[in-house]
Amino acid sequence: MKGNSDAGAESQAPVTAAVCGLYCDACSIFIGTHEEPKRLEWFAARVGWDVEQARCEGCRSRKRTPYCEACRLYRCAEERGLAFCGECEDYPCAELQAFQCEQPHRAELWENLARIGEIGSKAWLDEVRQRYTCPSCGTLNSAYDLKCRACGCEPSCDYVATHREAILAASSPR
């Protein structure tokens, strides 16, 4: 997937366009950091971090969660001088394939990386935002918000409508 209009230095890519194709703005942790402190507190307690450790400003920011700090995909892209995994000659590598299938919020990585290659990361951010926006009130929701966090509309967004069964399966007690 060469030819990305944003290809090259990582600093040119938007901070919330993750190297793997995730949309950071729709992450529960990102939403908790910026809009819902209680959400962030709940998540931090669940994983055993303090709230400050849980704060995240996006994949390419200086303030990331311990999980994102340890991301091998980010390190690999950085070492290769790539803005996105889709620019790599080894795309899709085994590491990215394993990452993609672990959680339902990663279901659309291939489509996202392809679209970034087609229109660039800045235009993609504008486009993908609509995928996570409530059709009733315009609130941005995470992939795990089955109901809109502002107005209660169900489903909360197109992403949830498409991946509801996988989200429910991942959220249910094992």
N, C-alpha and C positions, 0 to 999 in steps of 0.2 A: 504494500500500500504506500508506495513512494509518492512524492508529489504533493504532500500536504502543504498548503499555503502558509501554514504556521511552522513548518519544519525548521529545525535548527536549534538554536539556543533555547533551553528550557525557560529562561527568563522572559521570552516572548509569549509563552503560552499563559493563559489566565490561571490564576492561583487555584481556582476551584474546578479546573478541568484536569482530572487525575491522569497520570501517565497511562493507566490501564484502560481508560475510557469511562470511569465512574464520574458521576455528576455530584461533586461534593456538596453543593447547596442543598440537595435533597437528602443528605445524610442526617439521621436522627441526632448524632453528636454535634454536627454543624448547626442544626436548628436549635439544639439545646444551648450551644455556646452563644448564639446570637439573639434568640428570641424566647426560649423557654428554659430558664434556669432549673426548674423542677425536673424537667426531662433529663438534663445533664446530671443533676444530683442522683436521680434514680439509676441512670446508666453507670455512673462512677461507682456507686455502692454495689451494683450487680457484678461488676468485674473486679472490684477490689482496688480501685484507684481513688485518689482524692480528686476533688472537683477540678483543681488546677491542672492535674495531669490529664484529665479527660477533655479539657478544652481543645478545640481544633479550629484552625482558620482555613483549612484546605490542604490538599496534597502538596502543593508547591510552596507552602508558607513556612515560616520559621517556627510556628506553634502548631504542632501536630500531636495526636495521641501517641502513647508508647507503641501501640500496634502499627500505626502509620509510620512512625519513626523507624521501625524495624523492617519496613516493606522492602523485600528483595526486588520487586518489580521497579520501584522508584530508583533504587541504587543501580540496577542494571541499565536502565534508560540513561541515568546520569553518567555512568561510566562510558557508555557508548555515544554520548553526546546527542541523544534523541529526545525529542519533546514528548513522543507518544510511542507506546509499544508497537502500534500498527506501522511505524516507519522502519521497523527492524527487519533485517534480512531473515531472521529466524522466526518471524511472526507466522502463526501463533506458536510460541514455544510451549513446552510441557508445563512449565511453571505457571504461565498465564492460563492455560487450559484448566489446570487443577484449581486455580484461584476462581475462575469464572463459574465453575459448577458447584462451589461450596455453599453459596448463599443466594437466595432469590433476588436480592437487590443487584446482583451481578449478571442477571440473565441477558441483558442487552449489550454487553461489552463489545461483541463483534460488530453489531449494527452501529454502535456509537463510534467505534474507531474508524469504521468505513466512512461514516458521515463526516467525521472530523477531517479525514483525508480528502473528501469531496469539497467541503465548503469552508474548512478552517475551523479552528477551535473557538474563536470569538463568535462566529455566526452560529456554530453548533450550540454554544451555551444559550443563546437566545431561543433557538429552536427547541432544545431538550427541556428547557424550563416549562414549556407548555405541557409536556408529558407528565409533569408532577404537580400541575396547578389545578386546583379545584375548579370544576366547570361552573359552579354556582357562585362562589364568592371571590375567586382569584387567589386564594391562599396557597402558598407552596407547601406541599406535604412530602413526607418521606415515603419510601417504598413500603414501609411497615405501618403507615397510618391508614387503616382500612376505612375509617371515617375521617372526613376533613377535620383537622384539629381546630378550625375556627367555627364552621357552621354546622358540622355534623353530617354533611352530604355523604352518601355512600353510593358508589365507591368514592374515595377522596380525590382520585385523579385517574387518568388513562393508564398509567403504569400499573396501579393496583387493580384496575379492571382487567387488564391483560394477564397479570400474574397472581391473582388472588389465591388460587389453590396452592401454589408453591409457597406463598407467603404464610398461609394458614398452616401448612404442613411443617414449615420450619419453625413456626411460633408455638406449636403445640408441644406439651411435655413429652419427653421421650421415655 
